């Protein structure tokens, strides 16, 4: 009532929460014009996308770090890719807005940056590449890519131009020569 116009539900994995659609409906019923979004790994979306849309959810941010089943199994420690891709399709089918987040990792999925970008472009989904954030709980052998390295990979196939930020978004946006816009979240450069 005092000016909140956006609510994002994150986690852990929020789709594991029983009754999530009821919670979303409560928010939506209270303020139907609120920008209501969820950040998810997408694994449970095939069975929940319609319920979430019906409850009033507007948008999803979905993690998609690879299009290769073996790499997805390595990253998630579970065979997840088929269900995540099915979930993305289902979310689009029911009319939810979708953004994809990809974290490029050296020697793991760095050779898929262009593939994932083109997967998103072909479906008219905005992708945001996110720098890997090291932490005490992560495998110390994992090495992420800096934003400038990600951009160099994209430049191997496309000309890009800087667009900038929109509102309070942490994403700095770029446009490909074919008009597709993608984002880069580089916390190592921008506090």
SVG drawing of the C-alpha trace seen along z (x, -y; Angstrom):
<svg xmlns="http://www.w3.org/2000/svg" viewBox="-9 -5 49 43">
<polyline fill="none" stroke="black" stroke-width="0.4" points="0.0,0.0 3.0,-2.3 4.4,-1.9 5.4,1.7 4.7,2.6 6.9,5.7 7.1,8.9 9.6,11.7 9.5,15.1 12.8,16.8 14.3,19.6 15.9,22.3 13.4,23.6 10.0,22.0 8.1,24.6 8.8,27.1 6.5,25.1 3.1,26.7 0.3,24.3 2.5,21.8 -0.4,21.1 -2.6,20.2 0.0,17.8 0.3,16.2 -3.4,15.9 -3.5,14.1 -1.0,11.5 -2.8,11.2 -6.2,10.8 -4.9,8.1 -3.2,6.1 -4.0,7.5 -1.7,5.0 1.4,6.0 4.3,7.4 4.4,10.9 7.4,13.1 9.2,16.3 12.8,17.3 13.0,21.1 15.1,24.0 12.0,24.9 12.1,28.6 8.5,28.7 7.0,26.2 5.4,28.8 2.9,29.6 2.7,26.2 2.8,23.5 -0.9,23.5 -1.8,23.3 0.6,20.5 -0.7,18.5 -4.3,19.1 -3.3,17.8 -2.1,14.5 1.7,15.1 2.9,12.9 6.6,13.8 9.3,16.4 13.1,16.3 14.3,19.8 17.9,21.1 19.1,22.8 22.8,23.4 23.1,25.9 21.2,27.7 23.2,30.9 21.6,33.6 25.0,34.8 26.2,31.3 22.8,30.6 23.1,33.8 26.7,32.9 25.6,29.4 22.4,30.4 23.6,33.9 20.3,35.2 18.8,35.8 16.9,32.5 17.2,31.0 14.2,32.7 11.8,31.5 13.3,28.0 12.9,27.6 9.3,29.0 8.6,26.5 9.9,23.6 7.6,24.7 4.6,25.1 5.2,21.6 5.2,20.0 2.2,22.0 0.1,20.8 1.2,17.2 3.7,16.6 6.5,14.2 9.9,16.0 13.5,14.8 16.4,17.3 19.4,17.0 22.7,18.8 25.9,18.9 28.8,19.8 31.4,21.9 34.9,22.5 35.3,26.1 31.7,27.0 29.2,25.0 31.3,22.1 31.1,23.7 27.3,23.4 26.9,19.6 25.9,19.1 23.7,22.2 21.7,21.1 21.5,17.5 20.1,18.8 17.7,21.2 16.3,18.1 16.3,15.9 14.4,18.4 11.7,18.5 11.6,14.7 12.9,15.2 15.3,12.7 18.5,14.3 20.7,12.9 24.2,14.2 25.3,14.1 28.9,14.1 29.5,17.0 29.7,15.9 32.3,17.8 31.4,18.7 32.6,20.8 30.2,23.7 31.0,24.0 33.5,26.4 36.8,24.5 37.7,26.0 34.7,24.3 35.7,21.2 33.2,18.8 33.6,16.3 33.7,12.6 31.3,10.5 33.9,9.3 34.8,12.9 31.1,13.8 30.8,10.8 33.9,11.9 32.2,15.2 29.1,13.5 31.2,11.2 32.6,14.3 29.3,14.6 27.5,11.3 28.1,7.6 26.7,6.2 25.9,2.7 25.4,1.5 21.9,0.5 22.3,0.1 20.1,0.7 16.3,0.5 14.9,-0.7 16.4,0.9 17.4,4.1 20.8,5.5 21.1,6.5 23.1,4.4 21.5,4.9 23.1,5.4 21.5,5.7 22.7,8.1 22.9,7.0 19.6,8.9 17.7,6.9 17.7,9.5 18.4,8.1 20.2,10.0 21.5,9.0 24.6,9.4 24.7,9.4 28.3,8.8 28.5,8.2 32.3,8.3 32.2,5.1 29.0,3.4 28.4,3.4"/>
</svg>
